[in-house]
Amino acid sequence: YQYLSRYKQKENLDQFTFVPGTITGTEKECLACLMEFCGRRDPSWTELSNFTHFLDFQLRNCEKSVFCSSVVGQEFHGF
């Protein structure tokens, strides 16, 4: 949710890293955001769950990737 809400507000995600335990927004805002980006018109709970698990997996790998590090980011802005 934190990545998606920042993306929706057109914030720079290159400098953002998720910090577990950080709470932003309400449950209602989170659900609305997830439903907006899920890609389904009326997603089921299973579809939302699969979407969040997949997104979480991809974002964790992205944060760990050397290609998305600040060192590489200086050379390849927005990569």
N, CA, C and O atoms as CSV, one atom per row, in Angstrom:
chain,resi,resn,atom,element,x,y,z
A,1,TYR,N,N,0.821,-1.199,0.000
A,1,TYR,CA,C,0.000,0.000,0.000
A,1,TYR,C,C,0.858,1.252,0.000
A,1,TYR,O,O,0.542,2.232,-0.674
A,2,GLN,N,N,1.944,1.214,0.759
A,2,GLN,CA,C,2.786,2.413,0.845
A,2,GLN,C,C,3.391,2.773,-0.514
A,2,GLN,O,O,3.447,3.948,-0.877
A,3,TYR,N,N,3.834,1.787,-1.247
A,3,TYR,CA,C,4.367,2.054,-2.588
A,3,TYR,C,C,3.261,2.549,-3.523
A,3,TYR,O,O,3.441,3.539,-4.233
A,4,LEU,N,N,2.123,1.861,-3.520
A,4,LEU,CA,C,1.042,2.221,-4.430
A,4,LEU,C,C,0.488,3.614,-4.148
A,4,LEU,O,O,0.204,4.365,-5.081
A,5,SER,N,N,0.333,3.963,-2.886
A,5,SER,CA,C,-0.204,5.289,-2.560
A,5,SER,C,C,0.778,6.381,-2.971
A,5,SER,O,O,0.360,7.442,-3.434
A,6,ARG,N,N,2.066,6.139,-2.810
A,6,ARG,CA,C,3.073,7.123,-3.239
A,6,ARG,C,C,3.131,7.212,-4.769
A,6,ARG,O,O,3.286,8.297,-5.328
A,7,TYR,N,N,3.005,6.074,-5.431
A,7,TYR,CA,C,2.981,6.054,-6.890
A,7,TYR,C,C,1.780,6.841,-7.415
A,7,TYR,O,O,1.898,7.605,-8.373
A,8,LYS,N,N,0.641,6.648,-6.785
A,8,LYS,CA,C,-0.586,7.334,-7.187
A,8,LYS,C,C,-0.444,8.851,-7.032
A,8,LYS,O,O,-1.017,9.612,-7.811
A,9,GLN,N,N,0.314,9.285,-6.031
A,9,GLN,CA,C,0.533,10.713,-5.790
A,9,GLN,C,C,1.722,11.250,-6.595
A,9,GLN,O,O,2.129,12.400,-6.426
A,10,LYS,N,N,2.277,10.397,-7.478
A,10,LYS,CA,C,3.394,10.750,-8.354
A,10,LYS,C,C,4.651,11.157,-7.578
A,10,LYS,O,O,5.396,12.042,-7.998
A,11,GLU,N,N,4.870,10.492,-6.434
A,11,GLU,CA,C,6.078,10.728,-5.653
A,11,GLU,C,C,7.232,9.910,-6.234
A,11,GLU,O,O,7.009,8.903,-6.907
A,12,ASN,N,N,8.452,10.343,-5.975
A,12,ASN,CA,C,9.640,9.647,-6.432
A,12,ASN,C,C,9.841,8.402,-5.565
A,12,ASN,O,O,10.090,8.510,-4.364
A,13,LEU,N,N,9.734,7.241,-6.168
A,13,LEU,CA,C,9.885,5.982,-5.436
A,13,LEU,C,C,11.338,5.518,-5.367
A,13,LEU,O,O,11.647,4.556,-4.664
A,14,ASP,N,N,12.226,6.189,-6.085
A,14,ASP,CA,C,13.634,5.789,-6.073
A,14,ASP,C,C,14.250,5.912,-4.684
A,14,ASP,O,O,15.150,5.148,-4.337
A,15,GLN,N,N,13.780,6.857,-3.898
A,15,GLN,CA,C,14.354,7.097,-2.583
A,15,GLN,C,C,13.552,6.458,-1.451
A,15,GLN,O,O,13.932,6.569,-0.285
A,16,PHE,N,N,12.443,5.789,-1.787
A,16,PHE,CA,C,11.584,5.210,-0.759
A,16,PHE,C,C,11.925,3.752,-0.516
A,16,PHE,O,O,12.130,2.991,-1.462
A,17,THR,N,N,11.984,3.365,0.743
A,17,THR,CA,C,12.140,1.966,1.135
A,17,THR,C,C,11.126,1.681,2.227
A,17,THR,O,O,11.006,2.446,3.185
A,18,PHE,N,N,10.410,0.600,2.087
A,18,PHE,CA,C,9.402,0.208,3.073
A,18,PHE,C,C,10.058,-0.095,4.404
A,18,PHE,O,O,11.080,-0.778,4.465
A,19,VAL,N,N,9.462,0.421,5.473
A,19,VAL,CA,C,9.915,0.130,6.828
A,19,VAL,C,C,8.782,-0.609,7.536
A,19,VAL,O,O,7.727,-0.027,7.787
A,20,PRO,N,N,8.993,-1.895,7.862
A,20,PRO,CA,C,7.934,-2.658,8.533
A,20,PRO,C,C,7.497,-1.971,9.827
A,20,PRO,O,O,8.310,-1.407,10.560
A,21,GLY,N,N,6.204,-2.033,10.082
A,21,GLY,CA,C,5.667,-1.427,11.293
A,21,GLY,C,C,5.225,0.013,11.109
A,21,GLY,O,O,4.546,0.569,11.972
A,22,THR,N,N,5.605,0.626,9.989
A,22,THR,CA,C,5.195,1.989,9.699
A,22,THR,C,C,3.760,1.963,9.188
A,22,THR,O,O,3.455,1.274,8.214
A,23,ILE,N,N,2.894,2.704,9.838
A,23,ILE,CA,C,1.488,2.708,9.447
A,23,ILE,C,C,1.143,4.055,8.824
A,23,ILE,O,O,1.343,5.110,9.426
A,24,THR,N,N,0.623,3.992,7.606
A,24,THR,CA,C,0.149,5.198,6.940
A,24,THR,C,C,-1.236,4.900,6.387
A,24,THR,O,O,-1.492,3.794,5.911
A,25,GLY,N,N,-2.113,5.861,6.447
A,25,GLY,CA,C,-3.453,5.681,5.911
A,25,GLY,C,C,-4.323,4.813,6.788
A,25,GLY,O,O,-3.880,4.259,7.793
A,26,THR,N,N,-5.570,4.711,6.382
A,26,THR,CA,C,-6.541,3.888,7.105
A,26,THR,C,C,-6.763,2.578,6.372
A,26,THR,O,O,-6.319,2.407,5.237
A,27,GLU,N,N,-7.444,1.667,7.019
A,27,GLU,CA,C,-7.762,0.392,6.384
A,27,GLU,C,C,-8.617,0.610,5.138
A,27,GLU,O,O,-8.439,-0.068,4.127
A,28,LYS,N,N,-9.545,1.561,5.220
A,28,LYS,CA,C,-10.431,1.861,4.096
A,28,LYS,C,C,-9.628,2.409,2.908
A,28,LYS,O,O,-9.872,2.023,1.765
A,29,GLU,N,N,-8.675,3.303,3.177
A,29,GLU,CA,C,-7.826,3.861,2.113
A,29,GLU,C,C,-6.957,2.776,1.489
A,29,GLU,O,O,-6.766,2.742,0.273
A,30,CYS,N,N,-6.438,1.899,2.326
A,30,CYS,CA,C,-5.591,0.802,1.839
A,30,CYS,C,C,-6.378,-0.118,0.919
A,30,CYS,O,O,-5.914,-0.454,-0.171
A,31,LEU,N,N,-7.553,-0.522,1.346
A,31,LEU,CA,C,-8.382,-1.414,0.543
A,31,LEU,C,C,-8.770,-0.762,-0.780
A,31,LEU,O,O,-8.729,-1.410,-1.826
A,32,ALA,N,N,-9.145,0.512,-0.744
A,32,ALA,CA,C,-9.512,1.232,-1.972
A,32,ALA,C,C,-8.335,1.300,-2.936
A,32,ALA,O,O,-8.508,1.127,-4.142
A,33,CYS,N,N,-7.148,1.551,-2.411
A,33,CYS,CA,C,-5.943,1.635,-3.248
A,33,CYS,C,C,-5.620,0.275,-3.866
A,33,CYS,O,O,-5.325,0.188,-5.058
A,34,LEU,N,N,-5.675,-0.782,-3.062
A,34,LEU,CA,C,-5.402,-2.124,-3.578
A,34,LEU,C,C,-6.408,-2.521,-4.653
A,34,LEU,O,O,-6.038,-3.121,-5.662
A,35,MET,N,N,-7.657,-2.193,-4.440
A,35,MET,CA,C,-8.685,-2.518,-5.432
A,35,MET,C,C,-8.470,-1.734,-6.724
A,35,MET,O,O,-8.738,-2.241,-7.814
A,36,GLU,N,N,-7.990,-0.508,-6.603
A,36,GLU,CA,C,-7.735,0.310,-7.790
A,36,GLU,C,C,-6.617,-0.271,-8.648
A,36,GLU,O,O,-6.710,-0.277,-9.876
A,37,PHE,N,N,-5.567,-0.757,-8.006
A,37,PHE,CA,C,-4.404,-1.240,-8.740
A,37,PHE,C,C,-4.424,-2.738,-9.028
A,37,PHE,O,O,-3.560,-3.240,-9.746
A,38,CYS,N,N,-5.385,-3.444,-8.486
A,38,CYS,CA,C,-5.452,-4.897,-8.648
A,38,CYS,C,C,-5.624,-5.322,-10.103
A,38,CYS,O,O,-5.132,-6.376,-10.507
A,39,GLY,N,N,-6.312,-4.518,-10.878
A,39,GLY,CA,C,-6.508,-4.854,-12.284
A,39,GLY,C,C,-7.804,-5.590,-12.560
A,39,GLY,O,O,-8.080,-5.961,-13.701
A,40,ARG,N,N,-8.594,-5.802,-11.534
A,40,ARG,CA,C,-9.894,-6.452,-11.674
A,40,ARG,C,C,-10.970,-5.457,-11.274
A,40,ARG,O,O,-10.771,-4.655,-10.361
A,41,ARG,N,N,-12.095,-5.506,-11.945
A,41,ARG,CA,C,-13.173,-4.555,-11.666
A,41,ARG,C,C,-13.780,-4.774,-10.277
A,41,ARG,O,O,-14.014,-3.817,-9.538
A,42,ASP,N,N,-14.024,-6.006,-9.937
A,42,ASP,CA,C,-14.622,-6.357,-8.649
A,42,ASP,C,C,-13.871,-7.565,-8.091
A,42,ASP,O,O,-14.389,-8.681,-8.134
A,43,PRO,N,N,-12.652,-7.361,-7.564
A,43,PRO,CA,C,-11.823,-8.502,-7.160
A,43,PRO,C,C,-12.366,-9.208,-5.920
A,43,PRO,O,O,-12.965,-8.597,-5.035
A,44,SER,N,N,-12.136,-10.498,-5.893
A,44,SER,CA,C,-12.486,-11.289,-4.707
A,44,SER,C,C,-11.350,-11.127,-3.689
A,44,SER,O,O,-10.295,-10.573,-4.000
A,45,TRP,N,N,-11.585,-11.618,-2.475
A,45,TRP,CA,C,-10.532,-11.559,-1.461
A,45,TRP,C,C,-9.325,-12.388,-1.893
A,45,TRP,O,O,-8.184,-12.021,-1.611
A,46,THR,N,N,-9.569,-13.484,-2.565
A,46,THR,CA,C,-8.466,-14.324,-3.043
A,46,THR,C,C,-7.635,-13.576,-4.075
A,46,THR,O,O,-6.406,-13.633,-4.044
A,47,GLU,N,N,-8.294,-12.879,-4.984
A,47,GLU,CA,C,-7.563,-12.104,-5.994
A,47,GLU,C,C,-6.766,-10.977,-5.357
A,47,GLU,O,O,-5.631,-10.721,-5.758
A,48,LEU,N,N,-7.340,-10.300,-4.372
A,48,LEU,CA,C,-6.598,-9.248,-3.661
A,48,LEU,C,C,-5.421,-9.836,-2.893
A,48,LEU,O,O,-4.340,-9.247,-2.855
A,49,SER,N,N,-5.631,-10.980,-2.292
A,49,SER,CA,C,-4.555,-11.642,-1.551
A,49,SER,C,C,-3.414,-12.035,-2.487
A,49,SER,O,O,-2.246,-11.791,-2.187
A,50,ASN,N,N,-3.758,-12.644,-3.622
A,50,ASN,CA,C,-2.731,-13.030,-4.598
A,50,ASN,C,C,-1.994,-11.805,-5.120
A,50,ASN,O,O,-0.773,-11.832,-5.270
A,51,PHE,N,N,-2.725,-10.736,-5.398
A,51,PHE,CA,C,-2.117,-9.500,-5.883
A,51,PHE,C,C,-1.144,-8.936,-4.861
A,51,PHE,O,O,-0.029,-8.558,-5.220
A,52,THR,N,N,-1.542,-8.869,-3.592
A,52,THR,CA,C,-0.665,-8.289,-2.572
A,52,THR,C,C,0.556,-9.169,-2.321
A,52,THR,O,O,1.654,-8.651,-2.115
A,53,HIS,N,N,0.384,-10.490,-2.334
A,53,HIS,CA,C,1.528,-11.376,-2.146
A,53,HIS,C,C,2.519,-11.251,-3.307
A,53,HIS,O,O,3.730,-11.198,-3.091
A,54,PHE,N,N,2.007,-11.204,-4.520
A,54,PHE,CA,C,2.874,-11.060,-5.687
A,54,PHE,C,C,3.598,-9.715,-5.655
A,54,PHE,O,O,4.806,-9.655,-5.883
A,55,LEU,N,N,2.867,-8.641,-5.373
A,55,LEU,CA,C,3.470,-7.314,-5.322
A,55,LEU,C,C,4.525,-7.239,-4.219
A,55,LEU,O,O,5.600,-6.676,-4.426
A,56,ASP,N,N,4.223,-7.801,-3.056
A,56,ASP,CA,C,5.172,-7.817,-1.946
A,56,ASP,C,C,6.452,-8.554,-2.342
A,56,ASP,O,O,7.554,-8.079,-2.069
A,57,PHE,N,N,6.305,-9.700,-2.979
A,57,PHE,CA,C,7.460,-10.488,-3.422
A,57,PHE,C,C,8.318,-9.690,-4.405
A,57,PHE,O,O,9.542,-9.659,-4.283
A,58,GLN,N,N,7.674,-9.049,-5.371
A,58,GLN,CA,C,8.407,-8.275,-6.378
A,58,GLN,C,C,9.112,-7.071,-5.762
A,58,GLN,O,O,10.261,-6.788,-6.100
A,59,LEU,N,N,8.439,-6.365,-4.867
A,59,LEU,CA,C,9.030,-5.173,-4.249
A,59,LEU,C,C,10.178,-5.532,-3.321
A,59,LEU,O,O,11.164,-4.797,-3.254
A,60,ARG,N,N,10.073,-6.646,-2.603
A,60,ARG,CA,C,11.190,-7.083,-1.746
A,60,ARG,C,C,12.421,-7.398,-2.600
A,60,ARG,O,O,13.539,-7.014,-2.256
A,61,ASN,N,N,12.205,-8.089,-3.698
A,61,ASN,CA,C,13.321,-8.394,-4.588
A,61,ASN,C,C,13.906,-7.131,-5.197
A,61,ASN,O,O,15.122,-7.021,-5.354
A,62,CYS,N,N,13.062,-6.195,-5.535
A,62,CYS,CA,C,13.518,-4.926,-6.093
A,62,CYS,C,C,14.380,-4.173,-5.086
A,62,CYS,O,O,15.433,-3.646,-5.446
A,63,GLU,N,N,13.947,-4.118,-3.831
A,63,GLU,CA,C,14.702,-3.413,-2.799
A,63,GLU,C,C,16.072,-4.047,-2.565
A,63,GLU,O,O,17.026,-3.350,-2.219
A,64,LYS,N,N,16.174,-5.360,-2.750
A,64,LYS,CA,C,17.433,-6.073,-2.531
A,64,LYS,C,C,18.345,-6.045,-3.756
A,64,LYS,O,O,19.537,-6.327,-3.640
A,65,SER,N,N,17.811,-5.715,-4.905
A,65,SER,CA,C,18.557,-5.785,-6.149
A,65,SER,C,C,19.628,-4.700,-6.240
A,65,SER,O,O,19.385,-3.540,-5.905
A,66,VAL,N,N,20.803,-5.091,-6.693
A,66,VAL,CA,C,21.879,-4.129,-6.895
A,66,VAL,C,C,21.512,-3.144,-8.001
A,66,VAL,O,O,21.984,-2.007,-8.000
A,67,PHE,N,N,20.681,-3.569,-8.935
A,67,PHE,CA,C,20.281,-2.696,-10.037
A,67,PHE,C,C,19.353,-1.571,-9.580
A,67,PHE,O,O,19.192,-0.573,-10.282
A,68,CYS,N,N,18.750,-1.731,-8.415
A,68,CYS,CA,C,17.856,-0.702,-7.879
A,68,CYS,C,C,18.478,0.027,-6.694
A,68,CYS,O,O,17.794,0.761,-5.980
A,69,SER,N,N,19.774,-0.179,-6.487
A,69,SER,CA,C,20.458,0.471,-5.371
A,69,SER,C,C,20.744,1.935,-5.688
A,69,SER,O,O,20.661,2.359,-6.841
A,70,SER,N,N,21.081,2.695,-4.659
A,70,SER,CA,C,21.368,4.120,-4.844
A,70,SER,C,C,22.610,4.329,-5.703
A,70,SER,O,O,22.704,5.333,-6.409
A,71,VAL,N,N,23.561,3.404,-5.656
A,71,VAL,CA,C,24.783,3.513,-6.447
A,71,VAL,C,C,24.449,3.456,-7.943
A,71,VAL,O,O,24.890,4.307,-8.716
A,72,VAL,N,N,23.682,2.466,-8.334
A,72,VAL,CA,C,23.287,2.324,-9.728
A,72,VAL,C,C,22.296,3.437,-10.106
A,72,VAL,O,O,22.304,3.931,-11.234
A,73,GLY,N,N,21.449,3.818,-9.151
A,73,GLY,CA,C,20.467,4.860,-9.400
A,73,GLY,C,C,21.084,6.190,-9.775
A,73,GLY,O,O,20.476,6.969,-10.510
A,74,GLN,N,N,22.282,6.463,-9.284
A,74,GLN,CA,C,22.972,7.698,-9.652
A,74,GLN,C,C,23.353,7.686,-11.138
A,74,GLN,O,O,23.353,8.726,-11.796
A,75,GLU,N,N,23.669,6.527,-11.641
A,75,GLU,CA,C,24.060,6.395,-13.035
A,75,GLU,C,C,22.856,6.229,-13.968
A,75,GLU,O,O,22.851,6.736,-15.090
A,76,PHE,N,N,21.852,5.521,-13.492
A,76,PHE,CA,C,20.669,5.236,-14.301
A,76,PHE,C,C,19.424,5.722,-13.580
A,76,PHE,O,O,18.673,4.911,-13.039
A,77,HIS,N,N,19.193,7.006,-13.560
A,77,HIS,CA,C,18.064,7.613,-12.841
A,77,HIS,C,C,16.738,7.008,-13.300
A,77,HIS,O,O,16.431,6.971,-14.492
A,78,GLY,N,N,15.962,6.536,-12.323
A,78,GLY,CA,C,14.650,5.977,-12.616
A,78,GLY,C,C,14.665,4.515,-13.026
A,78,GLY,O,O,13.613,3.928,-13.278
A,79,PHE,N,N,15.852,3.924,-13.095
A,79,PHE,CA,C,15.951,2.535,-13.527
A,79,PHE,C,C,15.265,1.643,-12.532
A,79,PHE,O,O,15.235,0.425,-12.712
